């Protein structure tokens, strides 16, 4: 499934807000697709398990409790990007962020193929 230009922009913004700027990932933005959204969703889910501040934010965004249905990120890409940018999330620890980035960067890149 193809993403709109706006969805690709929002997805890149989410990736950059959470993991920081990465020129390699940015180069793949035009190839982002539904698989990329799925991988970023899984990365966010893993990050929320490690980070209570992130967990609270995601729960507020999707308006639900601990159970997030597969596909939630694509439905709320724009809202997620806005909230992450506005709130300037403070992560509990750099360890969660670094582990999530290390574990998911290659999966994000591979999703465009």
C-alpha positions in Angstrom: 0.0 0.0 0.0 1.3 3.4 -1.0 1.6 6.3 1.5 0.7 9.9 0.5 3.4 12.5 0.5 2.0 14.0 3.7 2.1 10.5 5.4 5.7 10.0 4.4 6.6 13.5 5.7 4.8 12.8 9.0 6.4 9.3 9.3 9.9 10.8 8.8 9.2 13.5 11.3 8.2 10.8 13.9 11.3 8.9 13.2 13.5 12.0 13.6 11.7 13.2 16.8 12.2 9.8 18.4 15.6 8.7 17.1 17.2 12.0 15.9 18.1 13.1 12.4 19.5 10.3 10.2 20.4 11.2 6.6 20.4 7.5 5.6 16.8 7.1 6.7 15.8 10.5 5.2 17.2 9.3 1.8 14.6 6.5 1.8 11.6 8.8 2.6 10.2 8.7 -1.0 10.1 4.9 -0.7 8.3 4.7 2.6 5.3 2.4 2.5 2.8 0.5 4.6 5.6 -1.9 5.7 7.7 1.1 6.9 4.7 2.2 9.0 4.4 -1.3 10.5 8.1 -1.3 11.4 8.0 2.1 13.0 4.9 1.1 14.8 6.7 -2.0 16.2 9.7 0.2 17.1 7.3 2.6 19.0 5.7 -0.3 20.8 9.2 -1.6 21.9 10.2 1.9 23.0 7.0 2.3 25.0 7.8 -0.9 26.9 11.1 0.5 27.9 10.0 4.1 28.5 7.1 5.1 30.8 7.0 8.7 29.4 6.7 7.4 25.9 4.1 4.9 27.0 2.0 7.6 28.5 2.2 9.7 25.4 1.2 6.9 23.1 -1.7 6.1 25.3 -2.9 9.7 25.2 -2.5 9.8 21.4 -4.5 6.7 20.7 -6.9 7.2 23.6 -6.5 3.6 24.7 -4.9 1.6 27.4 -2.2 -1.0 27.0 -3.7 -2.8 24.0 -2.8 -1.2 20.8 -4.4 -2.8 17.7 -2.0 -3.4 14.8 -2.2 -0.5 12.4 -2.8 2.2 14.9 0.1 4.4 13.8 -1.1 4.9 10.2 -4.4 6.1 11.5 -2.8 8.7 13.7 0.4 9.7 11.9 -0.4 13.4 11.8 -1.6 13.6 15.4 1.5 11.6 16.6 3.9 13.9 14.8 2.2 17.0 16.2 2.1 15.7 19.7 5.7 14.5 19.7 6.9 17.8 18.3 4.8 19.9 20.7 5.5 18.0 23.8 9.2 17.6 23.2 9.1 14.3 24.9 11.6 13.7 27.7 12.7 10.1 27.6 13.4 8.3 30.8 16.8 7.3 29.6 19.0 7.5 26.7 19.4 3.7 26.9 15.8 3.1 25.7 16.2 5.5 22.8 19.6 4.1 21.8 18.5 0.4 22.0 15.3 1.1 20.0 17.3 3.0 17.4 19.9 0.3 17.1 17.4 -2.5 16.9 15.0 -0.9 14.4 17.1 1.3 12.1 18.0 -1.6 9.7 14.4 -2.8 9.8 13.1 0.6 8.8 15.5 0.8 5.9 14.8 -2.8 4.8 11.0 -2.1 4.8 11.4 0.1 1.7 12.5 -2.9 -0.4 
